[in-house]
Each structure stands twice: as C-alpha cells, then as structure tokens.
Amino acid sequence: MSTGRLTITVDGRRCDVPSDVSVAAALLAAGGDVSVFCGMGSCHSCVLTVDGVRGVRACITPVRAEMTVETRGFA
C-alpha cells in the first residue's frame, strides 16, 4: 500500500504517482500504457528508458522522485 506520492516525468508529461511502487506500477497508476508480462524482471516486455539509461526494466525498478521515463520506441 502506498504511503505517499511523488512526481515523475513520463514522455514529457509530469505525473503524480505512488511513492513506493515500481516504475511499471507508477506508469499504470498514471494512466500510461506499459506492457508487463512477468512482473519480476525475467522477460523484457517492460523495457524503457529511465533518466537517459536505455534498457531499464520497469517492473523491478523502484520509482524515484523527479525521474524521467521515456516509453516511446518500446512496446
């Protein structure tokens, strides 16, 4: 259960999301479209770019305040 909220930027849009979840869960909470197949980092269905680093698995990466997420080019 979320204990607070924070702000991240997703594809250039500022989003208020739960603070103690994965990037994938934060994207879903923000109304985003993210593919999560396994939810435990075994596959590559949720790979995206976080703070300029390509190939980050959204399902196992904790969300952080002010992080920048780019989903374009990844499905």
N, CA and C atoms as a LAMMPS dump frame, in Angstrom:
ITEM: TIMESTEP
0
ITEM: NUMBER OF ATOMS
225
ITEM: BOX BOUNDS ff ff ff
-5.0000000000000000e+02 5.0000000000000000e+02
-5.0000000000000000e+02 5.0000000000000000e+02
-5.0000000000000000e+02 5.0000000000000000e+02
ITEM: ATOMS id mol type element x y z
1 1 1 N 0.845 -1.169 0
2 1 2 C 0 0 0
3 1 3 C 0.893 1.236 0
4 2 1 N 0.508 2.213 -0.794
5 2 2 C 1.306 3.425 -0.939
6 2 3 C 1.251 4.296 0.31
7 3 1 N 2.42 4.844 0.661
8 3 2 C 2.473 5.712 1.832
9 3 3 C 2.549 7.183 1.456
10 4 1 N 2.742 7.478 0.181
11 4 2 C 2.856 8.857 -0.249
12 4 3 C 2.849 8.95 -1.759
13 5 1 N 3.121 10.161 -2.246
14 5 2 C 3.104 10.385 -3.678
15 5 3 C 4.332 11.194 -4.057
16 6 1 N 4.707 11.102 -5.309
17 6 2 C 5.824 11.88 -5.826
18 6 3 C 5.556 12.202 -7.289
19 7 1 N 6.405 13.033 -7.865
20 7 2 C 6.22 13.454 -9.25
21 7 3 C 7.351 12.916 -10.111
22 8 1 N 6.978 12.343 -11.265
23 8 2 C 7.932 11.905 -12.271
24 8 3 C 7.506 12.509 -13.607
25 9 1 N 8.389 12.46 -14.582
26 9 2 C 8.056 12.914 -15.926
27 9 3 C 8.031 11.707 -16.85
28 10 1 N 6.91 11.518 -17.543
29 10 2 C 6.738 10.393 -18.458
30 10 3 C 6.471 10.946 -19.845
31 11 1 N 7.391 10.683 -20.766
32 11 2 C 7.257 11.161 -22.141
33 11 3 C 6.939 12.656 -22.182
34 12 1 N 7.604 13.413 -21.316
35 12 2 C 7.443 14.859 -21.286
36 12 3 C 6.273 15.37 -20.469
37 13 1 N 5.499 14.471 -19.893
38 13 2 C 4.324 14.852 -19.103
39 13 3 C 4.583 14.593 -17.625
40 14 1 N 4.347 15.598 -16.781
41 14 2 C 4.513 15.443 -15.334
42 14 3 C 3.367 14.597 -14.781
43 15 1 N 3.71 13.625 -13.926
44 15 2 C 2.71 12.717 -13.372
45 15 3 C 2.901 12.577 -11.869
46 16 1 N 1.813 12.62 -11.138
47 16 2 C 1.798 12.383 -9.699
48 16 3 C 1.512 10.903 -9.511
49 17 1 N 2.438 10.173 -8.867
50 17 2 C 2.32 8.716 -8.758
51 17 3 C 2.585 8.261 -7.323
52 18 1 N 2.191 7.028 -6.979
53 18 2 C 2.512 6.49 -5.652
54 18 3 C 4.03 6.428 -5.465
55 19 1 N 4.488 6.572 -4.234
56 19 2 C 5.928 6.673 -3.978
57 19 3 C 6.632 5.348 -3.718
58 20 1 N 5.936 4.315 -3.393
59 20 2 C 6.618 3.078 -3.002
60 20 3 C 6.265 1.906 -3.913
61 21 1 N 6.325 2.161 -5.213
62 21 2 C 5.975 1.147 -6.203
63 21 3 C 7.06 1.08 -7.271
64 22 1 N 6.939 0.127 -8.17
65 22 2 C 7.854 0.026 -9.303
66 22 3 C 7.491 1.085 -10.342
67 23 1 N 8.401 1.308 -11.269
68 23 2 C 8.116 2.236 -12.371
69 23 3 C 6.9 1.747 -13.152
70 24 1 N 6.807 0.45 -13.394
71 24 2 C 5.661 -0.095 -14.132
72 24 3 C 4.342 0.215 -13.423
73 25 1 N 4.293 0.011 -12.114
74 25 2 C 3.078 0.303 -11.355
75 25 3 C 2.773 1.793 -11.366
76 26 1 N 3.811 2.617 -11.29
77 26 2 C 3.611 4.07 -11.34
78 26 3 C 3.037 4.486 -12.683
79 27 1 N 3.544 3.896 -13.765
80 27 2 C 3.016 4.218 -15.094
81 27 3 C 1.557 3.807 -15.221
82 28 1 N 1.226 2.637 -14.721
83 28 2 C -0.172 2.19 -14.756
84 28 3 C -1.056 3.11 -13.931
85 29 1 N -0.581 3.533 -12.764
86 29 2 C -1.346 4.438 -11.901
87 29 3 C -1.554 5.796 -12.558
88 30 1 N -0.604 6.192 -13.409
89 30 2 C -0.696 7.482 -14.097
90 30 3 C -1.515 7.386 -15.375
91 31 1 N -2.054 6.208 -15.643
92 31 2 C -2.873 6.025 -16.834
93 31 3 C -2.066 5.705 -18.071
94 32 1 N -0.819 5.332 -17.883
95 32 2 C 0.048 5.012 -19.016
96 32 3 C -0.194 3.615 -19.539
97 33 1 N 0.408 3.354 -20.671
98 33 2 C 0.281 2.054 -21.318
99 33 3 C 1.644 1.377 -21.264
100 34 1 N 1.794 0.417 -20.381
101 34 2 C 3.062 -0.301 -20.254
102 34 3 C 2.771 -1.792 -20.277
103 35 1 N 3.608 -2.519 -20.995
104 35 2 C 3.446 -3.961 -21.102
105 35 3 C 4.243 -4.637 -19.994
106 36 1 N 3.559 -5.377 -19.142
107 36 2 C 4.226 -6.108 -18.069
108 36 3 C 3.796 -7.562 -18.17
109 37 1 N 4.699 -8.407 -18.625
110 37 2 C 4.373 -9.816 -18.818
111 37 3 C 4.654 -10.629 -17.56
112 38 1 N 5.9 -10.624 -17.11
113 38 2 C 6.256 -11.483 -15.972
114 38 3 C 6.182 -10.749 -14.638
115 39 1 N 6.486 -9.449 -14.625
116 39 2 C 6.439 -8.667 -13.397
117 39 3 C 7.563 -8.943 -12.424
118 40 1 N 8.602 -9.694 -12.853
119 40 2 C 9.707 -9.995 -11.935
120 40 3 C 11.078 -9.882 -12.585
121 41 1 N 11.151 -9.217 -13.739
122 41 2 C 12.438 -8.947 -14.369
123 41 3 C 13.015 -10.065 -15.203
124 42 1 N 12.252 -11.119 -15.453
125 42 2 C 12.771 -12.234 -16.248
126 42 3 C 12.662 -12.015 -17.745
127 43 1 N 11.666 -11.268 -18.169
128 43 2 C 11.487 -11.025 -19.599
129 43 3 C 11.887 -9.584 -19.904
130 44 1 N 11.614 -9.145 -21.096
131 44 2 C 11.965 -7.778 -21.487
132 44 3 C 10.744 -6.998 -21.975
133 45 1 N 9.56 -7.38 -21.529
134 45 2 C 8.347 -6.745 -22.048
135 45 3 C 8.154 -5.323 -21.541
136 46 1 N 8.801 -4.95 -20.449
137 46 2 C 8.581 -3.623 -19.865
138 46 3 C 9.813 -2.717 -19.968
139 47 1 N 10.726 -3.046 -20.874
140 47 2 C 11.966 -2.274 -21.02
141 47 3 C 11.671 -0.887 -21.57
142 48 1 N 12.29 0.129 -20.951
143 48 2 C 12.144 1.511 -21.388
144 48 3 C 13.394 2.3 -21.008
145 49 1 N 13.346 3.618 -21.147
146 49 2 C 14.481 4.471 -20.807
147 49 3 C 14.149 5.27 -19.549
148 50 1 N 15.048 5.209 -18.561
149 50 2 C 14.867 5.943 -17.305
150 50 3 C 16.091 6.824 -17.087
151 51 1 N 15.845 8.107 -16.954
152 51 2 C 16.921 9.08 -16.737
153 51 3 C 18.046 8.913 -17.764
154 52 1 N 17.649 8.668 -19.017
155 52 2 C 18.598 8.556 -20.114
156 52 3 C 19.248 7.201 -20.277
157 53 1 N 18.956 6.259 -19.398
158 53 2 C 19.529 4.92 -19.475
159 53 3 C 18.537 3.999 -20.176
160 54 1 N 18.935 3.496 -21.343
161 54 2 C 18.069 2.584 -22.105
162 54 3 C 18.114 1.185 -21.52
163 55 1 N 17.035 0.442 -21.725
164 55 2 C 17.006 -0.959 -21.33
165 55 3 C 16.672 -1.216 -19.876
166 56 1 N 16.047 -0.26 -19.203
167 56 2 C 15.667 -0.426 -17.801
168 56 3 C 14.36 -1.21 -17.727
169 57 1 N 14.32 -2.203 -16.869
170 57 2 C 13.094 -2.99 -16.675
171 57 3 C 12.198 -2.283 -15.671
172 58 1 N 11.059 -1.827 -16.145
173 58 2 C 10.14 -1.036 -15.319
174 58 3 C 9.537 -1.826 -14.171
175 59 1 N 9.411 -3.133 -14.331
176 59 2 C 8.739 -3.94 -13.306
177 59 3 C 9.575 -4.131 -12.05
178 60 1 N 10.9 -3.988 -12.15
179 60 2 C 11.748 -4.218 -10.977
180 60 3 C 12.508 -2.964 -10.543
181 61 1 N 12.241 -1.841 -11.196
182 61 2 C 12.924 -0.594 -10.857
183 61 3 C 12.023 0.259 -9.975
184 62 1 N 12.478 0.599 -8.769
185 62 2 C 11.664 1.441 -7.893
186 62 3 C 11.528 2.856 -8.462
187 63 1 N 10.357 3.418 -8.337
188 63 2 C 10.138 4.795 -8.776
189 63 3 C 10.847 5.744 -7.809
190 64 1 N 11.397 6.84 -8.351
191 64 2 C 12.077 7.854 -7.538
192 64 3 C 11.539 9.226 -7.925
193 65 1 N 11.544 10.125 -6.987
194 65 2 C 11.089 11.487 -7.256
195 65 3 C 11.904 12.1 -8.379
196 66 1 N 11.224 12.795 -9.266
197 66 2 C 11.829 13.556 -10.363
198 66 3 C 12.505 12.704 -11.426
199 67 1 N 12.255 11.393 -11.454
200 67 2 C 12.839 10.581 -12.514
201 67 3 C 12.146 10.894 -13.83
202 68 1 N 12.873 10.696 -14.921
203 68 2 C 12.347 10.911 -16.256
204 68 3 C 12.244 9.563 -16.959
205 69 1 N 11.06 9.247 -17.437
206 69 2 C 10.794 7.97 -18.087
207 69 3 C 10.38 8.23 -19.529
208 70 1 N 11.015 7.522 -20.449
209 70 2 C 10.648 7.597 -21.866
210 70 3 C 10.152 6.221 -22.301
211 71 1 N 8.909 6.161 -22.743
212 71 2 C 8.343 4.898 -23.192
213 71 3 C 8.323 4.795 -24.71
214 72 1 N 8.504 5.883 -25.39
215 72 2 C 8.445 5.869 -26.861
216 72 3 C 9.521 4.954 -27.423
217 73 1 N 9.116 4.185 -28.425
218 73 2 C 10.057 3.274 -29.049
219 73 3 C 10.102 1.915 -28.383
220 74 1 N 9.423 1.775 -27.264
221 74 2 C 9.35 0.495 -26.572
222 74 3 C 7.882 0.113 -26.459
223 75 1 N 7.587 -1.141 -26.679
224 75 2 C 6.194 -1.584 -26.587
225 75 3 C 6.048 -2.733 -25.635
